[in-house]
Amino acid sequence: MRTLKILIVAAFLMLSLSFELDAQLKTQVERKMSVEERIKLPDYGPLSGLLSSDRFFMRQSYSLSFFSMGNFSGSVGMYINQMSFLISDKLLLNATLGFVHSPLTRGIGHNSNLLNNLIYGAELLYKPTRNTFINLRFDITPYYYPSYYMYVPSYILR
């Protein structure tokens, strides 16, 4: 009986403490690709230089301003995404996309149509010679009408 108990305990210990080990040589390890290698565009012949990521730049920013005037306070937030693409050494294309909002007030920037709060624009910069510079640009920014009463003389309101 005692031998049976010892065999059962030994079998239990062998089964519960056994585990599998794996091993491989360093030469068998697959090399992991870096992030740059994963997102790199394939070679497209003569267009490879034009589609290079070295020619594209992106900058994003968010600003939040708070103001207070007498019994009134508010804030204006603005997110901007600016992108630049160097077409050639003499030609640069810039694009801007942004959004203006007023998180704490119903004043500036409050509009039920969110498309009215968009900021966008494009710019083409061309420098053919050292002393010549051509810039074509358009910008769309939201325009908010201030309160009518700001421009009415005080004696009319009485």
DSSP file (Angstrom, degrees, kcal/mol; ACC not computed):
  #  RESIDUE AA STRUCTURE BP1 BP2  ACC     N-H-->O    O-->H-N    N-H-->O    O-->H-N    TCO  KAPPA ALPHA  PHI   PSI    X-CA   Y-CA   Z-CA
    1    1 A M     >        0   0    0      0, 0.0     4,-2.0     0, 0.0     5,-0.1   0.000 360.0 360.0 360.0 -42.6    0.0    0.0    0.0
    2    2 A R  H  >  +     0   0    0      1,-0.2     4,-2.0     2,-0.2     5,-0.1   0.876 360.0  52.7 -66.6 -35.7    2.8    2.3    0.9
    3    3 A T  H  > S+     0   0    0      1,-0.2     4,-2.3     2,-0.2    -1,-0.2   0.866 107.0  53.1 -65.3 -37.8    4.6    1.5   -2.4
    4    4 A L  H  > S+     0   0    0      2,-0.2     4,-2.4     1,-0.2    -1,-0.2   0.902 108.0  50.0 -65.4 -41.0    1.4    2.4   -4.3
    5    5 A K  H  X S+     0   0    0     -4,-2.0     4,-2.6     2,-0.2     5,-0.2   0.913 110.5  49.9 -63.2 -41.6    1.2    5.8   -2.6
    6    6 A I  H  X S+     0   0    0     -4,-2.0     4,-2.5     1,-0.2    -2,-0.2   0.904 111.5  48.9 -64.7 -40.4    4.8    6.5   -3.4
    7    7 A L  H  X S+     0   0    0     -4,-2.3     4,-2.6     2,-0.2    -2,-0.2   0.898 111.8  48.8 -65.1 -40.9    4.2    5.5   -7.1
    8    8 A I  H  X S+     0   0    0     -4,-2.4     4,-2.5     2,-0.2    -2,-0.2   0.928 113.7  45.9 -65.7 -44.7    1.1    7.7   -7.3
    9    9 A V  H  X S+     0   0    0     -4,-2.6     4,-2.6     2,-0.2    -2,-0.2   0.909 114.0  49.2 -64.3 -41.9    2.9   10.7   -5.7
   10   10 A A  H  X S+     0   0    0     -4,-2.5     4,-2.3    -5,-0.2    -2,-0.2   0.909 112.6  47.3 -64.7 -42.3    6.0   10.2   -8.0
   11   11 A A  H  X S+     0   0    0     -4,-2.6     4,-2.4     2,-0.2     5,-0.2   0.909 112.6  50.0 -65.1 -41.6    3.7    9.9  -11.1
   12   12 A F  H  X S+     0   0    0     -4,-2.5     4,-2.6     1,-0.2     5,-0.2   0.924 111.9  47.5 -62.5 -44.2    1.8   13.1  -10.0
   13   13 A L  H  X S+     0   0    0     -4,-2.6     4,-2.1     1,-0.2    -2,-0.2   0.899 112.0  50.0 -64.5 -40.0    5.1   15.0   -9.5
   14   14 A M  H  X S+     0   0    0     -4,-2.3     4,-0.6     1,-0.2    -1,-0.2   0.902 115.1  43.2 -65.6 -40.3    6.5   13.8  -12.9
   15   15 A L  H  < S+     0   0    0     -4,-2.4     3,-0.2     1,-0.2    -2,-0.2   0.884 117.8  44.1 -73.4 -37.9    3.3   14.9  -14.7
   16   16 A S  H  < S+     0   0    0     -4,-2.6    -2,-0.2    -5,-0.2    -1,-0.2   0.796 118.0  42.7 -80.1 -26.5    2.9   18.2  -12.9
   17   17 A L  H  < S+     0   0    0     -4,-2.1     2,-0.3    -5,-0.2    -1,-0.2   0.454  90.8 102.2 -98.2  -1.1    6.5   19.3  -13.1
   18   18 A S     <  +     0   0    0     -4,-0.6     2,-0.3    -3,-0.2    -4,-0.0  -0.633  43.5 164.0 -85.8 141.6    7.2   18.2  -16.7
   19   19 A F        -     0   0    0     -2,-0.3     2,-0.4     2,-0.0    -2,-0.0  -0.962  34.6-107.3-150.0 165.0    7.3   20.9  -19.4
   20   20 A E        -     0   0    0     -2,-0.3     2,-0.4     2,-0.0    -2,-0.0  -0.760  24.2-157.0-101.5 139.9    8.5   21.2  -22.9
   21   21 A L        -     0   0    0     -2,-0.4     2,-0.4     2,-0.0    -2,-0.0  -0.934   4.1-162.0-115.2 138.6   11.6   23.2  -24.0
   22   22 A D        +     0   0    0     -2,-0.4     2,-0.3     2,-0.0    -2,-0.0  -0.908  12.0 175.8-116.2 148.1   12.2   24.6  -27.5
   23   23 A A        +     0   0    0     -2,-0.4     2,-0.3     2,-0.0    -2,-0.0  -0.987   5.9 178.1-147.6 155.3   15.5   25.7  -28.9
   24   24 A Q        -     0   0    0     -2,-0.3     2,-0.1     5,-0.0     5,-0.0  -0.985  31.8-102.8-153.6 159.3   16.9   26.9  -32.1
   25   25 A L    >   -     0   0    0     -2,-0.3     3,-1.2     1,-0.1     4,-0.5  -0.441  32.2-115.9 -80.2 157.6   20.2   28.1  -33.5
   26   26 A K  G >  S+     0   0    0      1,-0.3     3,-0.9     2,-0.2    -1,-0.1   0.824 116.3  59.1 -62.3 -30.0   20.8   31.8  -34.1
   27   27 A T  G 3  S+     0   0    0      1,-0.2    -1,-0.3     3,-0.0    -2,-0.0   0.703 101.6  55.1 -72.6 -17.4   21.1   31.2  -37.8
   28   28 A Q  G <  S+     0   0    0     -3,-1.2     2,-0.3     2,-0.1    -1,-0.2   0.540  81.8 107.9 -90.9  -7.8   17.5   29.8  -37.8
   29   29 A V  S <  S-     0   0    0     -3,-0.9     2,-0.3    -4,-0.5    -3,-0.0  -0.546  71.4-127.6 -74.9 129.9   16.0   32.9  -36.3
   30   30 A E        -     0   0    0     -2,-0.3     2,-0.4     1,-0.1    -2,-0.1  -0.617  25.2-120.5 -76.2 134.2   13.9   34.9  -38.7
   31   31 A R        -     0   0    0     -2,-0.3     2,-0.3     1,-0.1    -1,-0.1  -0.601  23.4-129.6 -78.2 130.3   15.0   38.6  -38.8
   32   32 A K        -     0   0    0     -2,-0.4     2,-0.2     1,-0.1    -1,-0.1  -0.610  22.2-121.0 -80.3 138.6   12.2   41.0  -37.9
   33   33 A M        -     0   0    0     -2,-0.3    -1,-0.1     1,-0.1     2,-0.1  -0.543  24.1-122.3 -78.5 142.6   11.6   43.9  -40.2
   34   34 A S     >  -     0   0    0     -2,-0.2     4,-1.8     1,-0.1     5,-0.1  -0.318  27.8-105.5 -75.2 167.3   12.0   47.4  -38.9
   35   35 A V  H  > S+     0   0    0      1,-0.2     4,-1.9     2,-0.2     5,-0.1   0.895 121.5  54.4 -61.5 -40.7    9.1   49.8  -39.2
   36   36 A E  H  > S+     0   0    0      1,-0.2     4,-0.5     2,-0.2    -1,-0.2   0.887 108.7  48.3 -61.6 -39.0   10.9   51.7  -42.0
   37   37 A E  H  4 S+     0   0    0      1,-0.2     3,-0.3     2,-0.2    -1,-0.2   0.835 109.6  53.3 -71.3 -31.5   11.3   48.5  -44.0
   38   38 A R  H  < S+     0   0    0     -4,-1.8    -2,-0.2     1,-0.2    -1,-0.2   0.877 115.1  37.5 -71.6 -37.2    7.6   47.5  -43.5
   39   39 A I  H  < S+     0   0    0     -4,-1.9    -1,-0.2    -5,-0.1    -2,-0.2   0.380  86.5 122.5 -98.3   5.8    6.1   50.8  -44.8
   40   40 A K     <  -     0   0    0     -4,-0.5    12,-0.1    -3,-0.3    -3,-0.0  -0.454  64.4-120.3 -70.8 136.2    8.6   51.4  -47.6
   41   41 A L        -     0   0    0     -2,-0.2    -1,-0.1    10,-0.1     3,-0.1  -0.472  29.5-109.2 -73.2 145.6    7.1   51.8  -51.0
   42   42 A P        -     0   0    0      0, 0.0     2,-0.4     0, 0.0    -1,-0.1  -0.290  46.7 -82.8 -68.3 163.0    8.3   49.3  -53.7
   43   43 A D        -     0   0    0      1,-0.1     4,-0.0     3,-0.0     0, 0.0  -0.546  42.9-176.9 -71.6 120.9   10.5   50.6  -56.5
   44   44 A Y    >   -     0   0    0     -2,-0.4     3,-1.2     1,-0.4    -1,-0.1  -0.042  38.4-120.5-108.5  29.7    8.3   52.2  -59.2
   45   45 A G  G >  S+     0   0    0      1,-0.3     3,-1.6     2,-0.2     4,-0.4  -0.506  86.7   2.7  72.6-130.8   11.1   53.0  -61.6
   46   46 A P  G 3  S+     0   0    0      0, 0.0     3,-0.4     0, 0.0     4,-0.4   0.733 130.3  60.0 -66.2 -20.7   11.5   56.7  -62.5
   47   47 A L  G <> S+     0   0    0     -3,-1.2     4,-2.1     1,-0.2    -2,-0.2   0.562  79.9  88.4 -82.4  -7.2    8.7   57.7  -60.1
   48   48 A S  T <4 S+     0   0    0     -3,-1.6    -1,-0.2     1,-0.2     4,-0.2   0.901  87.7  49.0 -58.7 -42.4   10.5   56.2  -57.0
   49   49 A G  T >4 S+     0   0    0     -3,-0.4     3,-0.8    -4,-0.4    -1,-0.2   0.865 111.1  50.0 -65.6 -35.8   12.3   59.5  -56.4
   50   50 A L  T 34 S+     0   0    0     -4,-0.4    -1,-0.2     1,-0.2    -2,-0.2   0.863 112.6  46.3 -70.6 -35.9    9.1   61.5  -56.6
   51   51 A L  T 3< S+     0   0    0     -4,-2.1    -1,-0.2     3,-0.0    -2,-0.2   0.264  84.2 132.2 -90.6  12.1    7.3   59.3  -54.2
   52   52 A S    X   -     0   0    0     -3,-0.8     3,-1.4    -4,-0.2     4,-0.2  -0.352  61.4-134.6 -66.4 141.8   10.1   59.2  -51.7
   53   53 A S  G >  S+     0   0    0      1,-0.3     3,-0.9     2,-0.2    -1,-0.1   0.655 100.9  74.2 -71.5 -14.1    9.2   59.8  -48.0
   54   54 A D  G 3  S+     0   0    0      1,-0.2    -1,-0.3     3,-0.0    -2,-0.1   0.691  94.1  53.5 -69.1 -16.8   12.2   62.2  -47.8
   55   55 A R  G <  S+     0   0    0     -3,-1.4    31,-2.5    -6,-0.1     2,-0.4   0.513  96.5  78.5 -94.7  -6.6   10.1   64.7  -49.8
   56   56 A F  E <   +A   85   0A   0     -3,-0.9     2,-0.4    29,-0.2    29,-0.2  -0.887  54.2 178.7-111.3 132.9    7.1   64.7  -47.6
   57   57 A F  E     -A   84   0A   0     27,-2.7    27,-2.8    -2,-0.4     2,-0.4  -0.982   4.6-171.1-130.9 142.3    6.8   66.6  -44.3
   58   58 A M  E     -A   83   0A   0     -2,-0.4     2,-0.4    25,-0.2    25,-0.2  -0.999   3.2-176.6-136.8 138.1    3.8   66.8  -41.9
   59   59 A R  E     -A   82   0A   0     23,-3.0    23,-3.4    -2,-0.4     2,-0.4  -1.000   4.2-171.2-134.3 132.8    3.3   69.0  -38.9
   60   60 A Q  E     +A   81   0A   0     -2,-0.4     2,-0.3    21,-0.2    21,-0.2  -0.951   8.5 172.5-124.1 144.3    0.3   68.9  -36.5
   61   61 A S  E     -A   80   0A   0     19,-2.5    19,-2.8    -2,-0.4     2,-0.4  -0.992  17.3-161.8-148.4 155.0   -0.5   71.4  -33.7
   62   62 A Y  E     -A   79   0A   0     -2,-0.3     2,-0.4    17,-0.2    17,-0.2  -0.995  12.4-176.2-136.3 131.0   -3.3   72.1  -31.3
   63   63 A S  E     -A   78   0A   0     15,-2.5    15,-2.7    -2,-0.4     2,-0.4  -0.969   7.0-166.6-128.4 146.6   -3.7   75.4  -29.4
   64   64 A L  E     -A   77   0A   0     -2,-0.4     2,-0.4    13,-0.2    13,-0.2  -0.994   6.2-169.2-133.9 125.0   -6.2   76.4  -26.8
   65   65 A S  E     -A   76   0A   0     11,-2.8    11,-2.2    -2,-0.4     2,-0.4  -0.916   3.9-161.3-116.9 141.9   -6.7   80.0  -25.7
   66   66 A F  E     -A   75   0A   0     -2,-0.4     2,-0.3     9,-0.2     9,-0.2  -0.962  11.8-179.0-120.8 138.8   -8.8   81.2  -22.8
   67   67 A F  E     -A   74   0A   0      7,-2.6     7,-2.4    -2,-0.4     2,-0.4  -0.958  11.2-164.0-137.7 156.8  -10.1   84.8  -22.4
   68   68 A S  E     +A   73   0A   0     -2,-0.3     2,-0.4     5,-0.2     5,-0.3  -0.990   8.3 175.3-143.7 130.4  -12.0   86.7  -19.8
   69   69 A M  E >   -A   72   0A   0      3,-3.7     3,-2.4    -2,-0.4     2,-0.3  -0.914  63.5 -58.9-137.4 107.3  -13.8   90.0  -20.1
   70   70 A G  T 3  S-     0   0    0     -2,-0.4    -1,-0.0     1,-0.3     0, 0.0  -0.402 123.1 -10.7  61.3-119.8  -15.9   91.3  -17.2
   71   71 A N  T 3  S+     0   0    0     -2,-0.3     2,-0.4    -3,-0.1    -1,-0.3   0.293 124.7  83.3 -93.4   8.9  -18.5   88.7  -16.5
   72   72 A F  E <   +A   69   0A   0     -3,-2.4    -3,-3.7     2,-0.0     2,-0.3  -0.927  49.4 167.5-118.3 136.4  -17.8   86.8  -19.7
   73   73 A S  E     +A   68   0A   0     -2,-0.4     2,-0.3    -5,-0.3    -5,-0.2  -0.965   6.5 153.5-140.0 159.0  -15.2   84.2  -20.3
   74   74 A G  E     -A   67   0A   0     -7,-2.4    -7,-2.6    -2,-0.3     2,-0.3  -0.949  25.7-130.5-166.4-177.1  -14.6   81.7  -23.1
   75   75 A S  E     -A   66   0A   0     -2,-0.3     2,-0.4    -9,-0.2    30,-0.3  -0.989   3.9-155.5-149.7 154.9  -12.1   79.6  -25.0
   76   76 A V  E     -A   65   0A   0    -11,-2.2   -11,-2.8    -2,-0.3     2,-0.3  -0.996  11.6-166.8-134.1 127.4  -11.1   78.9  -28.6
   77   77 A G  E     -AB  64 101A   0     24,-3.6    24,-2.7    -2,-0.4     2,-0.4  -0.882   3.0-170.9-113.7 147.9   -9.3   75.8  -29.7
   78   78 A M  E     -AB  63 100A   0    -15,-2.7   -15,-2.5    -2,-0.3     2,-0.5  -0.972   9.0-165.6-144.3 125.9   -7.7   75.2  -33.0
   79   79 A Y  E     -AB  62  99A   0     20,-2.4    20,-2.3    -2,-0.4     2,-0.4  -0.931  15.2-174.5-106.6 131.0   -6.2   72.0  -34.5
   80   80 A I  E     -AB  61  98A   0    -19,-2.8   -19,-2.5    -2,-0.5     2,-0.5  -0.991  14.1-168.9-130.0 135.1   -4.0   72.4  -37.6
   81   81 A N  E     -AB  60  97A   0     16,-2.9    16,-2.3    -2,-0.4     2,-0.5  -0.983  11.9-171.4-120.9 116.1   -2.4   69.8  -39.9
   82   82 A Q  E     -AB  59  96A   0    -23,-3.4   -23,-3.0    -2,-0.5     2,-0.4  -0.930   1.7-173.1-112.7 130.0    0.2   71.2  -42.3
   83   83 A M  E     -AB  58  95A   0     12,-3.0    12,-2.9    -2,-0.5     2,-0.4  -0.956   3.1-170.0-123.3 140.8    1.7   69.1  -45.1
   84   84 A S  E     -AB  57  94A   0    -27,-2.8   -27,-2.7    -2,-0.4     2,-0.4  -0.991   2.8-170.5-130.9 138.9    4.5   69.9  -47.4
   85   85 A F  E     -AB  56  93A   0      8,-2.9     8,-2.7    -2,-0.4     2,-1.0  -0.984  16.9-144.6-131.6 121.5    5.6   68.0  -50.5
   86   86 A L  E     + B   0  92A   0    -31,-2.5     6,-0.2    -2,-0.4     3,-0.1  -0.737  19.0 179.1 -86.5 101.3    8.9   68.9  -52.3
   87   87 A I  E     -     0   0A   0      4,-1.2     2,-0.3    -2,-1.0    -1,-0.2   0.933  69.4 -19.6 -70.6 -46.5    8.0   68.2  -56.0
   88   88 A S  E >  S- B   0  91A   0      3,-1.8     3,-0.6    -3,-0.2    -1,-0.2  -0.860  80.9 -84.3-145.9-178.3   11.5   69.3  -57.2
   89   89 A D  T 3  S+     0   0    0     -2,-0.3     3,-0.1     1,-0.2    -2,-0.0   0.737 130.9  35.0 -65.0 -19.9   14.3   71.4  -55.8
   90   90 A K  T 3  S+     0   0    0      1,-0.1    37,-2.2    36,-0.1     2,-0.4   0.446 110.9  66.7-111.6  -3.0   12.6   74.5  -57.1
   91   91 A L  E <   +BC  88 126A   0     -3,-0.6    -3,-1.8    35,-0.2    -4,-1.2  -0.978  54.4 178.2-131.2 123.8    8.9   73.6  -56.5
   92   92 A L  E     -BC  86 125A   0     33,-2.6    33,-3.0    -2,-0.4     2,-0.5  -0.980  12.1-157.9-126.9 134.4    7.2   73.1  -53.1
   93   93 A L  E     -BC  85 124A   0     -8,-2.7    -8,-2.9    -2,-0.4     2,-0.4  -0.958  11.7-172.6-113.8 124.8    3.5   72.3  -52.5
   94   94 A N  E     -BC  84 123A   0     29,-3.0    29,-2.5    -2,-0.5     2,-0.3  -0.916   2.6-174.6-115.4 143.0    2.0   73.1  -49.1
   95   95 A A  E     -BC  83 122A   0    -12,-2.9   -12,-3.0    -2,-0.4     2,-0.4  -0.994   4.1-164.3-136.0 144.4   -1.5   72.1  -47.8
   96   96 A T  E     +BC  82 121A   0     25,-2.6    25,-2.0    -2,-0.3     2,-0.4  -0.989   8.9 175.9-131.2 136.5   -3.2   73.1  -44.6
   97   97 A L  E     +BC  81 120A   0    -16,-2.3   -16,-2.9    -2,-0.4     2,-0.3  -0.990  17.3 152.9-139.6 130.4   -6.3   71.5  -42.9
   98   98 A G  E     -BC  80 119A   0     21,-3.2    21,-2.4    -2,-0.4     2,-0.4  -0.925  30.9-139.4-151.7 174.0   -7.6   72.6  -39.6
   99   99 A F  E     -BC  79 118A   0    -20,-2.3   -20,-2.4    -2,-0.3     2,-0.4  -0.994   9.8-157.0-144.0 131.1  -10.6   72.9  -37.3
  100  100 A V  E     +B   78   0A   0     17,-2.5     2,-0.3    -2,-0.4   -22,-0.2  -0.907  22.5 163.5-109.1 135.7  -11.6   75.7  -35.0
  101  101 A H  E     -B   77   0A   0    -24,-2.7   -24,-3.6    -2,-0.4     9,-0.1  -0.970  35.7-137.3-147.2 163.3  -13.9   75.1  -32.0
  102  102 A S        -     0   0    0      7,-0.3     3,-0.2    -2,-0.3   -26,-0.2  -0.863  20.6-179.4-123.1  94.1  -15.0   76.7  -28.8
  103  103 A P  S    S+     0   0    0      0, 0.0    -1,-0.1     0, 0.0   -27,-0.1   0.765  78.9  32.8 -71.0 -25.3  -15.2   74.0  -26.1
  104  104 A L  S    S+     0   0    0    -29,-0.3     2,-0.3     0, 0.0   -31,-0.1   0.569 115.7  44.4-109.8  -9.9  -16.3   76.2  -23.2
  105  105 A T        -     0   0    0    -30,-0.3    -3,-0.1    -3,-0.2   -31,-0.1  -0.815  61.6-136.9-131.5 169.6  -18.6   78.8  -24.7
  106  106 A R  S    S+     0   0    0     -2,-0.3     3,-0.1     4,-0.1     4,-0.1   0.106  86.9  80.8-106.6  18.2  -21.3   79.3  -27.2
  107  107 A G  S >  S+     0   0    0      1,-0.2     3,-1.9   -32,-0.1    -5,-0.1   0.696  84.1  25.7 -90.8-111.3  -19.7   82.4  -28.6
  108  108 A I  T 3  S+     0   0    0      1,-0.3    -1,-0.2    -7,-0.1    -3,-0.2  -0.296 130.1   9.5 -60.7 131.9  -16.8   82.4  -31.0
  109  109 A G  T 3  S+     0   0    0      1,-0.2     2,-0.7    -3,-0.1    -7,-0.3   0.437  88.3 133.3  81.8  -1.0  -16.7   79.3  -33.2
  110  110 A H    <   +     0   0    0     -3,-1.9     2,-0.3    -9,-0.1    -1,-0.2  -0.748  23.7 144.3 -87.7 120.0  -20.0   77.9  -32.1
  111  111 A N        -     0   0    0     -2,-0.7     6,-0.1    -3,-0.1    -4,-0.0  -0.977  51.1-139.6-154.2 137.2  -22.0   76.8  -35.2
  112  112 A S  S    S+     0   0    0     -2,-0.3     2,-0.9     1,-0.1    -1,-0.1   0.800  96.5  69.2 -70.8 -26.4  -24.3   73.9  -35.8
  113  113 A N    >   -     0   0    0      1,-0.2     3,-1.6    -3,-0.1     4,-0.2  -0.821  69.9-166.2 -93.0 104.8  -22.7   73.4  -39.3
  114  114 A L  G >  S+     0   0    0     -2,-0.9     3,-1.6     1,-0.3    -1,-0.2   0.708  80.4  72.9 -67.9 -19.4  -19.3   72.1  -38.5
  115  115 A L  G >  S+     0   0    0      1,-0.3     3,-1.2     2,-0.2    -1,-0.3   0.787  88.3  63.4 -64.5 -24.7  -18.1   72.7  -42.1
  116  116 A N  G <  S+     0   0    0     -3,-1.6    -1,-0.3     1,-0.2    -2,-0.2   0.618  97.1  58.3 -72.8 -10.7  -18.1   76.4  -41.2
  117  117 A N  G <  S+     0   0    0     -3,-1.6   -17,-2.5    -4,-0.2    -1,-0.2   0.323  82.8 112.5 -99.5   6.9  -15.4   75.8  -38.7
  118  118 A L  E <   -C   99   0A   0     -3,-1.2     2,-0.4   -19,-0.2   -19,-0.2  -0.547  48.8-160.8 -82.4 145.2  -12.9   74.3  -41.1
  119  119 A I  E     +C   98   0A   0    -21,-2.4   -21,-3.2    -2,-0.2     2,-0.3  -0.996  25.2 154.4-119.0 127.2   -9.6   76.0  -42.1
  120  120 A Y  E     +CD  97 140A   0     20,-2.0    20,-3.1    -2,-0.4     2,-0.3  -0.995   5.3 147.5-151.5 158.3   -8.0   74.8  -45.3
  121  121 A G  E     -CD  96 139A   0    -25,-2.0   -25,-2.6    -2,-0.3     2,-0.3  -0.982  25.1-140.0-175.3 169.6   -5.7   76.1  -47.9
  122  122 A A  E     -CD  95 138A   0     16,-1.9    16,-2.3    -2,-0.3     2,-0.3  -0.976  11.2-167.3-143.9 154.8   -3.0   75.3  -50.4
  123  123 A E  E     -CD  94 137A   0    -29,-2.5   -29,-3.0    -2,-0.3     2,-0.5  -0.996   8.3-160.1-147.7 137.5    0.2   77.0  -51.5
  124  124 A L  E     -CD  93 136A   0     12,-3.1    12,-2.5    -2,-0.3     2,-0.5  -0.981  12.2-166.7-120.6 118.5    2.6   76.5  -54.4
  125  125 A L  E     +CD  92 135A   0    -33,-3.0   -33,-2.6    -2,-0.5     2,-0.4  -0.915   7.6 179.7-109.5 127.0    6.1   78.0  -54.0
  126  126 A Y  E     +CD  91 134A   0      8,-3.0     8,-3.3    -2,-0.5   -35,-0.2  -0.993  12.2 178.9-130.9 127.9    8.3   78.2  -57.1
  127  127 A K        +     0   0    0    -37,-2.2     6,-0.2    -2,-0.4    -2,-0.0  -0.787   6.9 169.9-127.8  86.9   11.8   79.7  -57.1
  128  128 A P        +     0   0    0      0, 0.0     2,-0.3     0, 0.0    -1,-0.1   0.863  69.8  12.9 -69.9 -35.4   13.2   79.4  -60.7
  129  129 A T  S >  S-     0   0    0      3,-0.4     3,-0.8   -39,-0.1     0, 0.0  -0.785  87.6 -96.3-131.8 177.4   16.3   81.5  -60.1
  130  130 A R  T 3  S+     0   0    0     -2,-0.3    -1,-0.0     1,-0.2     0, 0.0   0.841 123.5  34.6 -64.5 -33.9   18.1   82.9  -57.1
  131  131 A N  T 3  S+     0   0    0     -4,-0.0     2,-0.4     2,-0.0    -1,-0.2   0.294 104.9  82.5-105.7   8.2   16.4   86.3  -57.3
  132  132 A T    <   +     0   0    0     -3,-0.8    -3,-0.4     2,-0.0     2,-0.4  -0.943  48.7 173.5-119.6 136.2   12.9   85.2  -58.5
  133  133 A F        -     0   0    0     -2,-0.4     2,-0.4    -6,-0.2    -6,-0.2  -0.978   8.2-171.8-144.1 125.2   10.2   83.9  -56.3
  134  134 A I  E     -D  126   0A   0     -8,-3.3    -8,-3.0    -2,-0.4     2,-0.4  -0.976   5.3-175.8-121.1 131.1    6.6   83.0  -57.3
  135  135 A N  E     -D  125   0A   0     -2,-0.4     2,-0.5   -10,-0.2   -10,-0.2  -0.976   6.3-175.1-131.5 117.5    4.0   82.1  -54.6
  136  136 A L  E     +D  124   0A   0    -12,-2.5   -12,-3.1    -2,-0.4     2,-0.3  -0.959  22.0 162.7-110.8 127.3    0.4   81.1  -55.4
  137  137 A R  E     -D  123   0A   0     -2,-0.5     2,-0.3   -14,-0.2   -14,-0.2  -0.998  23.2-176.9-148.2 145.1   -1.8   80.6  -52.4
  138  138 A F  E     -D  122   0A   0    -16,-2.3   -16,-1.9    -2,-0.3     2,-0.4  -0.993   9.5-175.1-139.1 145.9   -5.4   80.4  -51.3
  139  139 A D  E     -D  121   0A   0     -2,-0.3     2,-0.5   -18,-0.2   -18,-0.2  -0.996  12.0-160.8-138.4 141.0   -6.8   80.1  -47.8
  140  140 A I  E     +D  120   0A   0    -20,-3.1   -20,-2.0    -2,-0.4    -2,-0.0  -0.991  20.3 170.0-120.9 121.8  -10.3   79.5  -46.4
  141  141 A T        -     0   0    0     -2,-0.5   -22,-0.2   -22,-0.2   -23,-0.1  -0.960  38.6 -99.2-129.3 149.5  -10.8   80.5  -42.7
  142  142 A P        -     0   0    0      0, 0.0     2,-0.5     0, 0.0   -25,-0.1  -0.371  32.4-152.6 -66.9 145.4  -14.1   80.8  -40.7
  143  143 A Y        -     0   0    0    -27,-0.2     2,-0.5    -2,-0.0   -27,-0.0  -0.984   7.1-162.9-121.4 128.1  -15.5   84.3  -40.3
  144  144 A Y        -     0   0    0     -2,-0.5   -36,-0.1   -36,-0.0     0, 0.0  -0.936  16.2-132.9-115.7 130.4  -17.6   85.1  -37.3
  145  145 A Y        -     0   0    0     -2,-0.5     3,-0.1     1,-0.1    -2,-0.0  -0.674  25.5-134.6 -79.3 124.8  -19.8   88.1  -37.1
  146  146 A P        -     0   0    0      0, 0.0    -1,-0.1     0, 0.0     0, 0.0  -0.229  43.0 -67.1 -71.4 170.0  -19.4   89.9  -33.8
  147  147 A S    >   -     0   0    0      1,-0.1     3,-1.3     2,-0.1     4,-0.4  -0.308  39.5-134.7 -58.8 136.9  -22.3   91.1  -31.8
  148  148 A Y  G >  S+     0   0    0      1,-0.3     3,-1.4     2,-0.2     4,-0.4   0.835 101.7  65.2 -61.5 -33.4  -24.3   93.9  -33.6
  149  149 A Y  G 3  S+     0   0    0      1,-0.3     3,-0.4     2,-0.2    -1,-0.3   0.652  85.2  71.9 -70.6 -14.2  -24.4   95.8  -30.3
  150  150 A M  G <  S+     0   0    0     -3,-1.3    -1,-0.3     1,-0.2    -2,-0.2   0.816 104.8  39.5 -67.8 -27.6  -20.7   96.3  -30.2
  151  151 A Y  S <  S+     0   0    0     -3,-1.4    -1,-0.2    -4,-0.4    -2,-0.2   0.432  93.4  96.1-103.7  -0.7  -20.9   98.8  -33.1
  152  152 A V  S    S-     0   0    0     -4,-0.4     5,-0.1    -3,-0.4     0, 0.0  -0.790  83.4-113.4 -90.5 126.7  -24.1  100.6  -32.1
  153  153 A P    >>  -     0   0    0      0, 0.0     3,-1.4     0, 0.0     4,-1.0  -0.265  23.9-120.6 -57.8 146.2  -23.4  103.8  -30.2
  154  154 A S  H 3> S+     0   0    0      1,-0.3     4,-0.6     2,-0.2     3,-0.1   0.780 108.7  62.9 -63.8 -28.0  -24.6  103.6  -26.6
  155  155 A Y  H 34 S+     0   0    0      1,-0.2    -1,-0.3     2,-0.2     3,-0.2   0.760  99.8  54.9 -71.1 -21.6  -27.0  106.5  -26.9
  156  156 A I  H <4 S+     0   0    0     -3,-1.4    -1,-0.2     1,-0.2    -2,-0.2   0.854 102.8  56.1 -75.6 -34.6  -29.1  104.6  -29.5
  157  157 A L  H  <        0   0    0     -4,-1.0    -1,-0.2     1,-0.2    -2,-0.2   0.640 360.0 360.0 -73.5 -13.9  -29.6  101.6  -27.2
  158  158 A R     <        0   0    0     -4,-0.6    -1,-0.2    -3,-0.2    -2,-0.1   0.473 360.0 360.0 -81.3 360.0  -31.1  103.7  -24.4
